[in-house]
Amino acid sequence: MSVVGAVHTTRLVIEPVHRSISGAAADLQISHVLDEGILRRLAELGRITPEIVDWLTAMVGSAERAGAGLAVVSCSSLSPCVNEVRNRVGIPVLKVDEPMMEYAVEHGERIGLVMTNPTTETPSTLLFSEVASRFSSQTELVSRLCPGAFAKLTSGDVEGHDREVVQVIKQLLEQVDIVMLAQISIAPVRNQLDKDSASRVVSSLDFIGSRVGEILARGR
């Protein structure tokens, strides 16, 4: 039996991440760790600090103690912490957006990035630069932040959130080859796009399950 730890900062992503990872192996169990306080604290601080790194390390450590042989950090805003967290724990730790960004770099020259949470913008841009550098790619990133949409979502106005995000995606698709959705909470809006548009929009949920499967297979 394989156990994967899924580390979350919002309850909104637990089910979609579970569905994405659950098909990675036949005998897979998923141990979820949720702490919404870390994201609120990050917003207060405005940057990654040693406190945030320690906090995320403790969350991953909880998954490891629960028997996980691999952890997935589902929060895009915390991706800058992951490299250091990897050095502090005894299991591999994945950044949820990394496989998606690798795909985009390999398949487009101008890539759009859509996000609604202001804490996601800098971490996602940094991760994209890291991936592009690793692939020796000159891919151009065009990012768009929709802070109004995030406020609508947190207040329960899902329809208002979706309308704003869809509008931004459509505008970006006129300028870029592929649009990446920087947060899992945005992924459902693809259902509101026409087939051709949706085919050029990617989410980390499209890739993280297969990456988890690859890592688990190598460990057997």
NORRA-V782696 format. One record per pair of residues at least 24 apart in sequence whose ideal C-beta (glycine too) atoms are under 7 Angstrom apart, sorted by the first residue. I is the first residue (numbers start at 0). J is the second residue. Records with the same first field share a line. If there is no record, write none. Layout:
BEGIN
I: J  J
END
This chain:
BEGIN
0: 26  28
1: 26  27  68  215
2: 28  30  66  67  68
3: 27  29  67  69  71  211
4: 30  32  59  62  63  65  67  70
5: 29  31  71  73
6: 32  58  59  62  70  71  72  73
7: 31  32  33  73  74
8: 34  35  37  38  74  77
9: 35  38
11: 184
12: 73  183  184
15: 183  186  204
16: 73  183
19: 204  207  208
20: 71  207  208  211
22: 208
23: 208  211  212  215
24: 212  215
30: 62  65  66  67
32: 58  61  62
34: 58
38: 74  76  118
41: 76  118
42: 118
47: 79  80
51: 80
52: 80  83  84
55: 80  84
56: 84  87  88
59: 84  88  92
60: 88
63: 88  89  90
68: 218
69: 211  214  215
71: 95  207  211
73: 183
75: 119  122  123  181  182
76: 116  118  119  122
78: 122  126
79: 122  125
91: 214
93: 210
94: 126
95: 203  207
96: 123  126  181  203
97: 126  130
98: 206  207  210
99: 179  201  202  203  205  206
100: 126  127  130  179
101: 130
102: 201  206
103: 177  179  201
104: 130  131  134  136  138
105: 134
106: 177
107: 138  175  176  177
108: 138  139  176
109: 139  141  174  175  176
110: 138  140  175  176  177  179
111: 141  143  171  174  175  177  178  179
112: 140  142  179  181
113: 143  145  164  167  168  171  178  180  181  185
114: 144  181  182
115: 145  146  148  149  152  164  182  185
116: 149  182
117: 144  146
119: 181  182
120: 144
123: 181
141: 171  174  175
143: 167  171
152: 184
161: 188  191
164: 188
165: 191  192
168: 192  200
169: 196
172: 196  199
177: 201
END
